[in-house]
Amino acid sequence: MRDIKESSGIPLYFQLKQIVQDKILSGEFAPDEKIPPEAQLCNEYGVSRITVRKAIDLLVKDNMLYTKQGVGTFVSPHKLIRELTKIYSFSDDMIKLGFQPSSRAIEFGIETAAPEDAKILRLPSDDLCVYRIIRIRMADNEPIMIENTLVPHYLCGDLQQFDIEKDSLYRILSDSFQLTPYEADETYEAAMIQPEEADLLKCKRNLAVFHIHRVGYLADGRVFELTKSTGRGDLLQFKLHLATNEANFSKHVWFKNKI
């Protein structure tokens, strides 16, 4: 067990933070497990309550702990890495991460595309219709994202015959319409959740969220998808690895809290 050393020159609260963090990462403190109370930590490591509180505050800020008023402090769910270096399918990636993916369809129908959407999707002038698919995306039945997707009608005229709640949209497009996703552009923007979004995602109303804008392309350059998503900020975290030109390496990963 790591000891706290007053002579190390490292603040005591930071040493305690590292000790608790190591216990979390090693699995000694399990997700959603209540950590020992302040008094016990004081006695065990020979530090003051102020030191314990500072250490806990840092771990809460790092999203490794969370508090319940009047109950105690608990270990936050672990985070899993999701790589974004290539085009991805939500369903396939959730399975790879060890989750059971599922979807709940809010809307699935045909409509005329708005002029700005028609331009992004590069719709032909003789067919300006799109399928609008709004789904709640879930992992182990926990709602984490609202996806609002537009797919050009001219590419897949009978898409509505498929069950987009039970199957991956990308798999349907690829297997049934020979529309294999090739590449995509995504942008991310931080925002505050709207009341109706909080209701759909079953989360608190003062939550920060990610707005994700995605345009997907086929190998021949045709646009097959325009998706605008809202992802829960308490479950999603993004990390970007940067490198110099000499390193010739760049990696973009998506951390998702384990439900």
Secondary structure as the mmCIF struct_conf table of DSSP 4:
data_model
#
loop_
_struct_conf.conf_type_id
_struct_conf.id
_struct_conf.beg_label_comp_id
_struct_conf.beg_label_asym_id
_struct_conf.beg_label_seq_id
_struct_conf.end_label_comp_id
_struct_conf.end_label_asym_id
_struct_conf.end_label_seq_id
HELX_LH_PP_P HELX_LH_PP_P1 ARG A 2 ILE A 4
HELX_RH_3T_P HELX_RH_3T_P1 GLU A 6 SER A 8
BEND BEND1 GLY A 9 ILE A 10
HELX_RH_AL_P HELX_RH_AL_P1 LEU A 12 SER A 26
TURN_TY1_P TURN_TY1_P1 GLY A 27 GLY A 27
BEND BEND2 GLU A 28 PHE A 29
TURN_TY1_P TURN_TY1_P2 PRO A 31 ASP A 32
HELX_LH_PP_P HELX_LH_PP_P2 GLU A 33 GLU A 33
STRN STRN1 LYS A 34 LYS A 34
HELX_LH_PP_P HELX_LH_PP_P3 ILE A 35 PRO A 37
HELX_RH_AL_P HELX_RH_AL_P2 GLU A 38 TYR A 45
TURN_TY1_P TURN_TY1_P3 GLY A 46 GLY A 46
HELX_RH_AL_P HELX_RH_AL_P3 ARG A 49 LYS A 61
TURN_TY1_P TURN_TY1_P4 ASP A 62 ASN A 63
BEND BEND3 MET A 64 MET A 64
STRN STRN2 LEU A 65 LYS A 68
TURN_TY1_P TURN_TY1_P5 GLN A 69 VAL A 71
STRN STRN3 GLY A 72 VAL A 75
HELX_LH_PP_P HELX_LH_PP_P4 SER A 76 HIS A 78
STRN STRN4 LYS A 79 GLU A 83
BEND BEND4 THR A 85 LYS A 86
HELX_RH_AL_P HELX_RH_AL_P4 PHE A 90 LYS A 96
TURN_TY1_P TURN_TY1_P6 LEU A 97 GLY A 98
STRN STRN5 PRO A 101 THR A 112
HELX_LH_PP_P HELX_LH_PP_P5 ALA A 113 ALA A 114
HELX_RH_AL_P HELX_RH_AL_P5 PRO A 115 LEU A 121
TURN_TY1_P TURN_TY1_P7 ARG A 122 ARG A 122
TURN_TY1_P TURN_TY1_P8 SER A 125 ASP A 126
STRN STRN6 CYS A 129 ALA A 139
TURN_TY1_P TURN_TY1_P9 ASP A 140 ASN A 141
STRN STRN7 GLU A 142 PRO A 152
HELX_RH_3T_P HELX_RH_3T_P2 HIS A 153 LEU A 155
TURN_TY1_P TURN_TY1_P10 GLY A 157 ASP A 158
HELX_RH_3T_P HELX_RH_3T_P3 LEU A 159 GLN A 161
BEND BEND5 PHE A 162 PHE A 162
TURN_TY1_P TURN_TY1_P11 ILE A 164 LYS A 166
BEND BEND6 ASP A 167 ASP A 167
HELX_RH_AL_P HELX_RH_AL_P6 LEU A 169 PHE A 177
STRN STRN8 GLU A 183 MET A 192
HELX_LH_PP_P HELX_LH_PP_P6 ILE A 193 GLN A 194
HELX_RH_AL_P HELX_RH_AL_P7 PRO A 195 LEU A 201
TURN_TY1_P TURN_TY1_P12 LYS A 202 LYS A 202
TURN_TY1_P TURN_TY1_P13 ARG A 205 ASN A 206
STRN STRN9 ALA A 208 TYR A 217
TURN_TY1_P TURN_TY1_P14 ALA A 219 ASP A 220
BEND BEND7 GLY A 221 GLY A 221
STRN STRN10 VAL A 223 ARG A 232
TURN_TY1_P TURN_TY1_P15 GLY A 233 LEU A 235
STRN STRN11 LEU A 236 HIS A 241
TURN_TY1_P TURN_TY1_P16 ASN A 245 ASN A 248
STRN STRN12 LYS A 251 ASN A 257
#
